[in-house]
Amino acid sequence: MLGFAVLNPTYETVSDSMLETLDILLTASFWAATLRIATPLIFGTLGELICERAGVLNLGIEGIMVAGALIGWLSVYMGADLVTGVALAFLTGVAFGLLHGALTVPLALSQHVSGIGITLLATSLSYYAYRIILPDVPSPPRIEPFQPIVWPILSEIPLIGPSLFAGQTAMTWLALALVALTAWVLYRTPVGLAVRACGENPAAAEAQGIDVTAVRMGAVAVGSGLMAVGGAFLTMSAFNAFFFEMINGRGWICIALVVFASWRPGKALLGALLFGAFDALQVRLQQTIGGDLPYQLFLMLPFVLSILALIVMSRRAAYPKALMVPYRKGER
């Protein structure tokens, strides 16, 4: 084997790369970064999942995340505390969600067209508001973001402690708690049953006395609020300022992750962590073996691997039967 490696430099290079990748996977900083990268995706995926479970596709997620990022950061910059900033970002998402819901639920307009319109509207308004409020600022002003929470004793656990119990902020813990809360609400409460019924068979839900319009509007509003909080995480926890194009397609990734998750919160968490791991890995691979390959290949890595995972998982996905199907009261 040694002689083979000497005669084949390529083998030795591949072997070294594999060892370097293994070393990366065994570091606490890698897993801490994975969870940070996954956090906005968790918020966004849960929000989209709630909308689609009720039967409404929300393609406005990209713009809603931009609006949430701006409002959360701007409110703190103008004097509000961090919790208030998160709450205002949530309400911003709710407002855009109600607009999307009004167009698609009672008016039964195209969910695709309305969603794309919401994305364009929210993104444009956010950029315009930034330029109007801060016209002469050469660089984005900074705020004091959420700080990592250090858990006594637990933070000393090897690998897990530094990555989970010492390197994450309150917003990451909120995202993890919302995964459990969403699963409990959807599968263990009458509200969740009503949401799932409206996404599977709205006529049957109406026959049971459920107001399909109200349930769908409420689901879109709450889901859109969570999307906006995902955007706010980037400006109030991951970074400390608002930058143009900072969402960078995360909303579209969340839509794909919903399919990957088969519309289940637990699998949505797994999908977000998987993408986060791919993204964190490509950054570190650029630093270790980046000189041998074009950097674009590393930037492609998380998306290519996510597409492959999506193809494998989506073949068995059971989507809500009434997804994107308009419903008018009394119709069959």
C-alpha positions in Angstrom: 0.0 0.0 0.0 2.9 2.3 0.8 4.5 1.6 -2.6 1.1 2.3 -4.3 0.9 5.6 -2.5 4.4 6.6 -3.6 3.7 5.7 -7.2 0.4 7.4 -7.2 0.6 11.0 -5.7 -3.1 11.4 -6.4 -3.9 8.6 -3.9 -1.8 10.3 -1.2 -3.5 13.7 -1.9 -7.0 12.2 -1.6 -6.0 10.4 1.5 -4.7 13.6 3.1 -7.9 15.4 2.1 -10.0 12.7 3.8 -8.0 12.9 7.0 -8.3 16.7 7.0 -12.1 16.4 6.4 -12.3 14.0 9.3 -10.4 16.4 11.5 -12.9 19.1 10.6 -15.9 17.0 11.5 -14.4 16.3 15.0 -14.0 19.9 16.0 -16.5 21.8 18.2 -16.1 24.9 16.1 -17.5 23.1 13.1 -20.6 21.9 14.9 -21.1 25.3 16.5 -21.0 26.9 13.0 -23.3 24.2 11.6 -26.0 25.1 14.2 -25.5 28.9 13.6 -25.9 28.5 9.9 -28.9 26.2 10.3 -30.8 28.6 12.7 -32.3 31.0 10.2 -33.2 28.0 8.0 -35.0 26.4 11.0 -37.1 29.5 11.4 -37.8 29.8 7.7 -38.5 26.1 7.2 -40.9 25.9 10.1 -42.7 29.0 8.9 -43.1 27.6 5.3 -44.1 24.3 6.7 -47.0 25.8 8.7 -48.2 27.7 5.7 -48.1 24.6 3.4 -49.7 22.4 6.1 -52.7 24.7 5.9 -52.7 24.4 2.0 -51.0 27.7 1.1 -47.6 27.9 -0.7 -45.7 31.0 0.4 -43.1 32.1 -2.1 -42.8 35.4 -0.4 -40.4 33.9 2.2 -37.3 35.4 0.6 -38.6 39.0 0.8 -40.2 38.4 4.2 -36.8 37.3 5.6 -35.2 40.5 4.2 -37.9 42.6 5.8 -37.5 40.8 9.1 -33.7 41.3 9.0 -34.1 45.0 8.4 -36.8 45.8 10.9 -35.2 43.7 13.7 -31.9 45.4 13.3 -33.3 48.9 12.7 -35.5 48.8 15.7 -32.5 48.0 18.0 -30.4 50.6 16.2 -33.0 53.2 17.0 -33.1 52.3 20.7 -35.3 49.2 21.2 -34.0 46.2 23.1 -33.2 42.9 21.4 -36.4 41.1 22.4 -38.5 44.0 21.1 -36.6 43.9 17.9 -37.4 40.2 17.4 -41.1 40.9 18.2 -41.2 43.7 15.7 -39.6 41.5 13.1 -42.3 38.9 13.8 -45.1 41.4 13.4 -43.6 42.6 10.1 -43.7 39.0 8.8 -47.3 38.7 10.1 -48.2 41.8 8.1 -46.8 40.5 4.8 -48.3 37.1 5.6 -51.8 38.6 6.0 -51.3 40.4 2.7 -50.4 37.1 1.0 -53.2 35.3 2.7 -55.8 37.9 1.7 -54.8 37.6 -1.9 -54.6 33.8 -2.0 -57.2 32.5 0.5 -60.5 34.6 0.2 -59.6 36.0 -3.3 -58.1 32.7 -4.5 -55.5 34.4 -6.6 -52.4 32.5 -7.8 -50.3 31.5 -4.9 -47.2 31.5 -7.1 -47.8 35.0 -8.4 -48.8 36.5 -5.1 -45.7 34.9 -3.4 -43.3 36.3 -5.9 -45.0 39.7 -5.7 -44.6 39.6 -1.9 -40.9 38.8 -2.2 -40.3 41.7 -4.7 -42.4 44.1 -2.6 -40.8 43.2 0.8 -37.3 43.3 -0.6 -37.7 46.5 -2.5 -39.4 48.3 0.5 -36.7 47.1 2.8 -33.9 48.4 0.6 -35.8 51.7 -0.1 -36.4 52.2 3.6 -32.8 51.6 4.4 -31.7 54.2 1.9 -34.3 56.7 3.1 -33.6 56.3 6.8 -29.8 56.1 6.5 -29.0 58.1 3.3 -25.5 59.2 4.1 -24.1 56.2 5.9 -20.9 54.9 4.2 -21.1 51.5 6.0 -23.9 49.8 7.9 -24.2 50.9 11.5 -23.5 48.2 14.1 -25.6 47.1 17.0 -24.9 45.0 20.1 -26.3 41.6 19.1 -27.4 38.6 21.1 -24.5 37.1 23.0 -23.8 33.3 23.3 -25.2 31.7 26.4 -22.8 29.6 28.4 -24.4 26.8 30.4 -22.5 25.9 33.5 -21.2 22.3 33.7 -22.9 21.4 30.3 -20.5 23.6 28.4 -17.6 21.4 29.6 -18.9 18.3 27.9 -16.3 17.4 25.2 -17.3 18.4 21.6 -21.0 18.9 22.5 -20.5 21.4 25.3 -18.5 24.0 23.4 -20.6 23.7 20.2 -24.1 23.6 21.8 -23.9 24.9 25.4 -21.3 27.6 25.0 -21.5 28.9 21.4 -25.2 29.6 20.7 -27.4 32.6 21.4 -30.9 32.7 22.7 -32.3 32.9 19.2 -30.8 29.5 18.4 -32.4 28.0 21.5 -35.7 29.6 20.5 -35.5 27.9 17.1 -34.8 24.5 18.6 -37.7 25.0 21.1 -40.0 26.0 18.2 -39.3 22.7 16.4 -40.7 20.8 19.4 -43.5 23.3 19.9 -44.6 23.1 16.3 -44.6 19.4 16.3 -46.7 19.3 19.5 -49.2 21.8 18.2 -49.6 20.1 14.8 -50.0 16.6 16.1 -51.3 16.9 19.6 -53.7 19.8 19.7 -57.1 20.7 18.0 -55.5 23.7 16.4 -52.9 21.5 14.7 -55.6 19.1 13.6 -57.6 21.9 12.0 -54.5 23.2 10.2 -53.7 19.8 8.8 -57.3 19.2 7.9 -57.4 22.4 5.9 -54.3 21.4 4.0 -55.6 17.9 3.3 -59.4 18.2 2.8 -60.8 21.6 3.4 -64.4 20.5 2.5 -64.3 17.9 5.3 -62.9 20.5 7.7 -65.7 22.8 6.9 -68.2 20.0 7.5 -66.8 19.8 11.0 -67.4 23.4 11.6 -63.9 24.7 11.0 -63.5 28.1 9.3 -61.1 27.2 6.5 -60.4 30.8 5.6 -59.6 31.8 9.2 -57.4 28.8 9.7 -55.4 29.3 6.5 -55.1 33.0 7.1 -53.9 32.4 10.7 -51.4 29.7 9.5 -49.9 32.0 6.8 -49.6 34.9 9.3 -47.9 32.9 12.0 -45.7 31.1 9.4 -44.6 34.4 7.8 -43.8 35.8 11.2 -41.4 32.9 11.8 -39.8 33.6 8.4 -39.2 37.2 9.4 -37.6 36.1 12.7 -35.3 33.9 10.7 -34.1 37.0 8.8 -33.8 38.9 12.1 -31.4 36.2 13.4 -28.9 37.2 10.7 -28.8 40.9 11.7 -29.3 40.4 15.5 -27.4 37.3 16.3 -25.2 36.0 13.5 -24.0 39.5 12.5 -24.6 42.9 14.0 -25.6 45.0 10.9 -27.9 44.9 7.9 -26.3 44.2 4.5 -27.9 44.1 1.0 -28.3 40.6 -0.3 -27.6 39.1 3.1 -30.5 36.6 2.8 -28.7 35.2 -0.3 -31.4 32.7 -1.3 -32.0 31.2 2.1 -35.7 31.5 1.6 -35.7 29.3 -1.5 -33.6 26.8 0.4 -36.3 26.7 3.1 -38.9 25.9 0.5 -36.8 22.9 -0.6 -36.2 21.8 2.9 -39.9 21.6 3.5 -40.1 19.0 0.8 -37.0 17.3 2.1 -38.7 17.1 5.5 -42.0 15.6 4.1 -43.8 18.5 5.9 -42.6 17.2 9.4 -40.9 19.6 11.9 -38.4 17.0 13.2 -37.2 16.2 9.7 -37.1 19.9 8.9 -34.6 20.4 11.7 -32.5 17.5 10.3 -32.6 19.1 6.8 -31.5 22.5 8.1 -28.7 21.0 10.1 -27.6 19.0 7.1 -27.4 22.1 4.9 -25.7 23.9 7.7 -23.1 21.2 7.9 -22.5 21.2 4.2 -22.0 25.0 4.2 -19.7 25.0 7.3 -17.7 22.2 5.7 -17.1 24.0 2.4 -15.8 27.1 4.2 -13.2 25.0 6.1 -12.3 23.0 3.0 -11.5 26.2 1.2 -9.0 27.0 4.0 -7.4 23.5 4.0 -7.3 22.4 0.4 -8.7 25.4 -1.4 -5.4 26.1 -3.2 -5.8 23.0 -5.3 -9.3 23.7 -6.6 -11.4 26.7 -7.8 -13.3 28.2 -4.9 -16.5 28.1 -6.9 -16.5 24.3 -6.4 -16.6 24.7 -2.7 -19.4 27.3 -2.9 -21.4 24.8 -5.0 -20.9 21.9 -2.5 -23.7 22.6 0.0 -26.2 23.2 -2.8 -25.2 20.1 -4.8 -25.3 17.8 -1.8 -28.6 19.3 -0.7 -30.1 18.7 -4.1 -29.0 15.1 -4.0 -30.5 14.7 -0.5 -33.7 16.3 -1.7 -34.0 14.0 -4.7 -33.6 11.0 -2.4 -36.1 12.1 0.2 -38.7 13.8 -2.0 -39.5 10.5 -3.8 -41.3 9.3 -0.6 -42.7 12.7 0.4 -46.5 12.8 1.1 -47.5 16.4 0.4 -50.7 18.0 1.7 -53.4 17.0 -0.8 -55.0 20.5 -0.9 -51.7 22.4 -1.2 -52.2 25.3 -3.6 -55.8 24.4 -4.1 -58.1 27.4 -3.6 -61.2 26.8 -1.5 -64.4 28.8 -1.3 -66.9 28.1 1.4 -69.8 25.9 0.3 -68.0 24.6 -2.8 -67.4 20.9 -3.2 
